[in-house]
Amino acid sequence: MTPAALSEEARQVRRRILTTIRAAGLGHVGGDLSVTDILTTLFFSVLAIDPADPEKADRDRFILSKGHCAAALYTVLARRGFFAEEELDTFMQPLSRLNGHPNRRKVPGVEANTGPLGHGLPIAVGAAIGSGIRKLGFRAFCVLGDGELQEGSNWEAAMFAGHRKLSNLTAIVDRNGLQQGARTADTNDLSPLADKFTAFGWEVREVDGHDHAALLDVLSRPGDGKPVFVLARTVKGKGVSFIEDRVEWHHKVPSAGEVEAALKELA
Amino acid sequence: MTQTAEFDCRKAFAETLIALARADERIVAVCNDSVGSSNLKEFEAAFPDRLVNVGIAEQNMVGVGAGLANAGLVPFVCSASPFLTGRAMEQVKVDAAYNGYHMVLCGMSPGMAYGELGPTHHSIEDLAWMRAIHDLTILVPADPFQTAEAVRWAAAAAGPVFMRVGRFKVPAVSRESEGFVVGRADELRQGSDVTLVATGTLVSRALRAAEELAAEGISARVINVSSLAPLDRACLIRAARETRGIVTAEEGVPQGGLGGAVAEVLAEAHPARMRILGVDAFAPTGDAAFLLDHFGLNAAGIARAARELAA
């Protein structure tokens, strides 16, 4: 897709996320809207995947480590053809396979069950190593929240990925600066993130996480002898003025009126 | 009494893993700086590209194992059992079991094998912790034959497996002609007065207890539970019906492991008098053999509990 087409697709994804969360009465709207452009770029332009053959041995692996943003992942998967878009209406309903956190055993296109933070990157590291052992040549991608990087398991994985020089691994941090309860800077400051990953042996690429052309560029290129860390600067709640960059919208559910206003902004 | 040969089960583990890996290139090993203690040196020499040593980082180790499984490999994730199960508990639950990945978590040197190193290095909670996790097969081989069979079974399984791989030397106890069947307990000795249910290192000790009891005219049945999950319910219920009580013995805490598993089955199906023997405190200083005796996890201790039930 062209950057313009990706932008239009992301607009549609955002609209669907809002109505899905409104219908469910549950969800993580701030993080979903924050990560939308990253997921859209990956699923529509970067990942070598086939919705008709979701278990293909040499498919690229994508792991959403910030599993609470399942609504964004489900929306992108559905629109990419992994399942029918109408199924999004069952999000978090009793017995729906679209749980509040993704389940690989139920939802095609999901590679790992995530939710507790700090699990996705180690799995992506293992997949990237496995790609090499099996000589399948696929790439492994992992999206993490920035607050999530406070979990120590990420640093175990980051250190090891640097040591193994996993150039087929790309980790993207959705750097919106907010976590559930407050700003990351006021909770347990992560800065300087780029320096930390550089020190751990990664190639760091900083990018505007809402600029599709820039995302396409940094995500399409594998690393050169190093794993790639994409520091994607984002705005939590991006696209809806009254949700943007406000800590209280981590998992607040918009009212019917708020959804209507939001959809007007995304018209 | 003649001296019987005793074995460190890690040898059978390593030899079987290497033999399987020669035939199946999907098999890989993952460890945490434990190439030596997990007995993986020969594996590493034979398959240098198929040993992934993550360093001292157990959470990453289990996550990496899940990722390797995702890539279509069959990882044997090896670490001293206390750190594999304790440090990486959530990864075992989520990355291995909830994901349903075919990966084999190998708890090396379990129980009190690290004797003098103390309770930090004892893995006495592992069976209770692992039993709480759905969809996880739990194997506790009692000797080299069962260890080799457990490795073969786990390599061909479809889902996640946790297995203890013993370091403390044990004699051969299994009836090889009966094979090794996951979900089936092995009745090693028939008996009609009392039943001794043991696992791992305690199986040979239960057999010796049965000999002591026989000399006193007490007929003790001995059951080896090497498959803790799934559990052979029928075998246990039959023992509860046909004998006057059940003694369980394990190298682990008495709550939630083998004893807990047997008690849960019998409380619902056929309530029986029980004695649950295990490691009931953080251990004092001592080697593994000393500590097993200290906690009464020997023939004398098992026989003592059995006499109470047979009376």
Interface residues (C-beta under 8 A of the other chain):
Chain A: A57 R61 N103 R104 R105 E111 A112 N113 T114 G115 P116 G118 H119 L121 P122 I123 A124 V125 G126 A127 A128 I129 G130 S131 I133 R134 L136 F138 A140 G152 S153 E156 A157 M159 F160 H163
Chain B: V28 D49 R50 V52 V54 G55 A57 Q59 N60 V62 G63 V64 G65 A66 G67 L68 A69 N70 A71 G72 L73 P75 E90 Q91 V94 D95 Y98 N99 G100
